[in-house]
Amino acid sequence: MVKPIKKGVKEKNVKKLATPSPYCDFCLGGNGENKRNKMPEKLISCSDCGRSAHPSCLQFTPNIIISVQKYRWQCIECKSC
């Protein structure tokens, strides 16, 4: 499935989303459990490679968690700047 980043962006210019990994690259837990804090926590996934992580494993602040849900997030390995 191709999702435009912004309204008006043509589909041929938009990269397809990678298949998300079902586990966190840091604690190895899934959506059902963060193995570090033993709490359920939704994974975020890199739009380019599909690597996933819990926001708390990435030490994201509440404001960053809100922001990252609004755009195509990239992991540190894929981010170009």
Secondary structure, DSSP 8 states (H G I E B T S, - for coil): ----SSTT--GGGS-------SSBTTT---TT-BTTTTB----EE-TTT--EE-TTTTT--HHHHHHHTTS----TTT---
